[in-house]
Amino acid sequence: MTDDFTLSAPELTPEDLLVLEDDRFTAETVAIVTGAASGIGRATSVALAMNGLTVVGADVDSEGLDGTAGMAAEFDAPGRVEGVETDLTSDDDVAAVVDAAADEGQLRYVANIAGLQHIDSIADFPMEKYDLLLDVMLRAPFLTAKHAIPHIKATDDSEASDDASGNRTQSGDGVGAVANMSSIHGQYATRDKPAYITAKHGLTGLTRAIAAEGEGTLRSFSVSVGYVLTPLMVDQIQDTAEERGISEQEVVEDVMLGQARTKEMMTPAEVANLFVFGLSSHGKHLNGADLLWDGGYTHTYE
């Protein structure tokens, strides 16, 4: 153990964010990001704005959305963030935020990032919490995709043609992508997170289903990471340390990252950069698959 261990969520800076050359990354291109008021959703919204996109951020926290939009402006992002207060458990709100995004330009990208957690065993798990977690983290991504896919497909400017063998082919332009925030808990299960684990495993199926129907031009992928140092995670670590009577460093290194090879938590910016890469033309072969960025957590053993 080191003596200089400090725990705080890192402040986002422009230098943290991946900026790519991509013909689609313009102000006319729109991306929806859910959970945009804080954490990974905020970082992803700002990162996409830094890449020149118009971002429609969805969240129940309107003040947090204003903060995200203000951060993009403060960074002199060539794109912008427009916040839309959205209750992801409301079908009407989900439909409305997709319509709002389509009104801003060509809706090509969706990043379903919003999430929450509740810790309890299956036997003790409150069903209202189960329903809430599944509504926000699985049903809402499905419904967002349902409403967004027709808009994304409508951006297609490709033409069908006959190849040398007389077969009809579609020279798709790669119309866009739907990205889903998964987790190492979408790869396997641990104790006392049954609703979260169920939702994340379900997102794997949704990701593959979108890819299967995307005809090679509409892509879908998921992003799976371990523990990310967000403000909410800092609070969880502090609570766990107090509950177990151990240090915050021991919570991070032994409890949370005990199985990982990289004994360092990811930052929201590092996760946001995965979404930027995956949505870009550099990710054109990433379809129906998962970006697993877990520091060796899942596939290595003692």
Secondary structure, DSSP 8 states (H G I E B T S, - for coil): --TT---------GGGS-----TT-STTEEEEEESTTSHHHHHHHHHHHHTT-EEEEEES-HHHHHHHHHHHHHTT-SSEEEEEE--TT-HHHHHHHHHHHHHHSEEEEEEE---------TTT--HHHHHHHHIIIIIHHHHHHHHHHHHHHTT----EEE-TTS-EEE-----EEEEEE--GGGTS--TT-HHHHHHHHHHHHHHHHHHHHTTTTEEEEEEEES-B--HHHHHHHHHHHHHHT--HHHIIIIIISSS-SS-S-B-HHHHHHHHHHHHSGGGTT--SEEEEESTTTTT---
